[in-house]
Amino acid sequence: MRAVLAFLRNTWRGLTAMRTALTLLFLLALGAMPGALLPQRSLNPRSVDEYIANNGWWGRFLDDLQFYDVYASIWFSSIYVLLFVSLVGCLLPRTWEYFKQMRAKPVLTPRNLARMPHHATADTTASPQAVIEHAERRLKGWRKVTAEEENGVRTISAERGYLRETGNLVFHFSLLGLLIAFALGKMLGYEGQVIVQANGGQFCNSGVYNYDTFRPGLRVDGTQLNQFCVRVDDFDATYLHSGQAESFRADIQYQSGADLETGTWRPYPLEVNSPLRTAGDRLYLLGHGYTPLFTVTFPNGQIRNGATQWRPVNDVTLASEGATKFDPPDVPDAEQRRKSQLAITGLLAPTAVFRGELLDSAFPAANEPAVAIDVYRGDLGTDSGRGQSIFAIDQKMVTDGKLAKVARKNLRQGEQLTLDDGTVIRFDGVRDWVSLQVSHDPTQIWVLLSSVLVILGLGVSLSIKRRRVWVRASPQEDGRTVVEVGGLARTDQAGYGEEFTSVSRDLLAHEEES
């Protein structure tokens, strides 16, 4: 039993040592590097799948180590918790010791000041009392204590630089507060992305089903989201000649608070680095893409319009892929309706260039939009009960022979394609869509405050030095007084020699003049 207690005691002492805390802080920073360098599933699952496919066994090995889910991994959470415990264990005894030192008086003057790292001496005609009174005036702002020794010897002990330990504690407590704020933010916050058409499309933060992707905190169930609505009226993008994006801007209107009751819309120019802050949430503009517009005229004369966003596959030219799906009109029989569904898939080029029959995009702006489409007819599988991506058709339905390709063609804006049954498909152009992200973090102000205090505390801790000065005035038989000044830097001596020289010169030069 004693061995177990000794082991636990030694483990606790090792864990709560400042060296251990610094090591864990280094490991936490090191562990966060894969989260910055590798794609993360919480942000872009498709990029993770592509990375694993392109890197073979190495990609799968990193997946086994949870390198694509760094901040939710067991090893990162373990370092986080150990660092939290280590900081608490370090700070509690240090704080108690700090308060005891703040109440304690400076140590008395050593008997042999000549053994101090800094030492100076002189004699004067002034009395020991006058010497000490002048020293008290010169050392204004220092913590001081005067004492009287045998044979009329007077001393003063002064100390300065207690703010160094104050800054040190502020730094470590702020670091602890930063860890707590981050942890609470992960528990109480949420983040979601949604695509909204830039022609008056609307989004309301009323439930998780309004999002395309939603990542709730551990204590968020999605039933009590902050209420606000957004309407995207227009989108504008400017590009350099190289195709690199120069600016994105979405002209939006929003409602929150009492505006939801009155129906009042407030305008806001949403840009990449200018999020909208409303209802305790932040709304970011992440990016944009294009929605191809198709008009389908069925053999019975019925017309259906399709406007489903397509996903960019080239971030430079915004060449996009997707699928626009249609149900046939006026088909009462459910079985026949499933067998007659249409899907238009392929490639959308905002600025089209043709290399023979191959379509590509030369520029991200929608200067000359065109599409290279494959048309499928049959059962899309949308009624099967299985989840299905809006950007693709179910290849299983193609493999099973329930969905067949009936046409392929390149279409410029305004051109059309006629199918074997008389159905006409016309490409009418493109429309912008924007990708929005809603972030809720109730601890962001505490993260900011803790970060500022970390910097301030570290600055104070590094710029202020603990140092001590002692003065002894000893009366001599001939009526003169020998004045000794000793100095000691509690931390490091860099720069203290100049300060001690200045202090001792002021004291001793004054006494010589006296």
BELTA-V820361 format. One record per backbone hydrogen bond with DSSP energy under -0.5 kcal/mol. CO is the residue of the C=O (numbers start at 0). NH is the residue of the N-H. Records with the same first field share a line. If there is no record, write none. Layout:
# BELTA-V820361
CO: NH ; NH
This chain:
# BELTA-V820361
0: 4
1: 5
2: 6
3: 7
4: 8
5: 9
6: 10
7: 11
8: 12
9: 13
10: 14
11: 15
13: 16
16: 20
17: 21
18: 22
19: 23
20: 24
21: 25
22: 26
23: 27
24: 28
25: 29
26: 30
27: 31
28: 32
29: 32
31: 35
32: 35 ; 36
33: 37
39: 42 ; 43
43: 47
44: 48
45: 49
46: 50
47: 51
48: 52
49: 53
50: 54
51: 55
54: 57 ; 58
55: 59
56: 60
57: 61
58: 62
59: 63
60: 64
61: 66
62: 65
65: 68
67: 40
68: 71
69: 72
72: 76
73: 77
74: 78
75: 79
76: 80
77: 81
78: 82
79: 83
80: 84
81: 85
82: 86
83: 87
84: 88
85: 89
86: 90
87: 91
88: 92
89: 93
90: 94
91: 95
92: 96
93: 97
94: 98
95: 99
96: 100
97: 101
98: 102
99: 103
110: 112
111: 114
112: 115
117: 486
119: 484
121: 482
123: 480
126: 130
127: 131
128: 132
129: 133
130: 134
131: 135
132: 136
133: 137
134: 138
136: 139
138: 141
141: 143
142: 158
144: 156
146: 154
148: 151
149: 152
152: 148
153: 472
154: 146
155: 470
156: 144
157: 468
158: 142
159: 466
160: 163 ; 164
161: 164 ; 165
162: 166
163: 167
164: 168
165: 169
166: 170
167: 171
168: 172
169: 173
170: 174
171: 175
172: 176
173: 177
174: 178
175: 179
176: 180
177: 181
178: 182
179: 183
180: 184
181: 185
182: 186
183: 187
184: 188
185: 217
186: 218
188: 216
189: 439
190: 214
191: 437
192: 211 ; 212
193: 435
195: 433
196: 198 ; 200
200: 231
202: 229
203: 205
206: 209
207: 210
212: 192
213: 215
214: 190
216: 219
218: 220
226: 256
227: 204
228: 254
229: 202
230: 232 ; 252
231: 199 ; 200
233: 250
235: 248
237: 245 ; 246
239: 242
243: 239
246: 237
247: 271
248: 235 ; 250
249: 251 ; 269
250: 232 ; 233
251: 267
252: 230
253: 265
254: 228
255: 258
256: 259
257: 260 ; 261
258: 262 ; 263
265: 253
267: 251 ; 269
268: 270
269: 249
270: 273 ; 284
273: 270
275: 277 ; 282
277: 280
280: 277
281: 283 ; 438
282: 275
283: 285 ; 436
286: 434
288: 432
289: 291 ; 309
290: 430
291: 293 ; 307
292: 427 ; 428
293: 305
294: 296 ; 425
295: 297 ; 303
296: 423
297: 300
301: 297
303: 295
305: 293
307: 291
310: 320
313: 317
318: 312 ; 313
319: 347
320: 310
321: 345
322: 324
323: 343
325: 341
329: 331
331: 333
332: 336
333: 337
334: 338
335: 339
336: 339
337: 340
340: 377
341: 325
342: 344 ; 375
343: 323
344: 373
345: 321
346: 371
347: 319 ; 349
348: 369
349: 351 ; 367
350: 361
352: 359
353: 355
354: 356 ; 357
357: 354
359: 352
362: 350
364: 366
367: 351
368: 412
369: 348
370: 372 ; 410
371: 346
372: 408
373: 344 ; 375
374: 405 ; 406
375: 342
376: 403
377: 340 ; 379
380: 383
388: 391
389: 322
392: 394
393: 396 ; 397
394: 398
395: 399
396: 401 ; 402
397: 400
401: 378
403: 376
406: 374
408: 372
410: 370
411: 414
414: 426
416: 424
418: 421
422: 418
423: 296 ; 425
424: 416
425: 294 ; 427
426: 413
428: 292
430: 290
431: 197
432: 288
433: 195 ; 435
434: 285 ; 286
435: 193
436: 283 ; 438
437: 191
438: 281
439: 189
440: 443
442: 446
443: 447
444: 448
445: 449
446: 450
447: 451
448: 452
449: 453
450: 454
451: 455
452: 456
453: 457
454: 458
455: 459
456: 460
457: 461
458: 462
459: 463
465: 489 ; 490
466: 159
467: 487
468: 157
469: 485
470: 155
471: 473 ; 483
472: 153 ; 474
473: 481
475: 478
479: 475
480: 123 ; 482
481: 473 ; 483
482: 121
483: 471
484: 119
485: 469
486: 117
487: 467 ; 489
492: 495 ; 496
494: 498
495: 499
496: 500
497: 501
498: 502
499: 503
500: 504
501: 505
502: 506
503: 507
504: 508
505: 509
506: 510
507: 511
508: 512
509: 513
510: 124
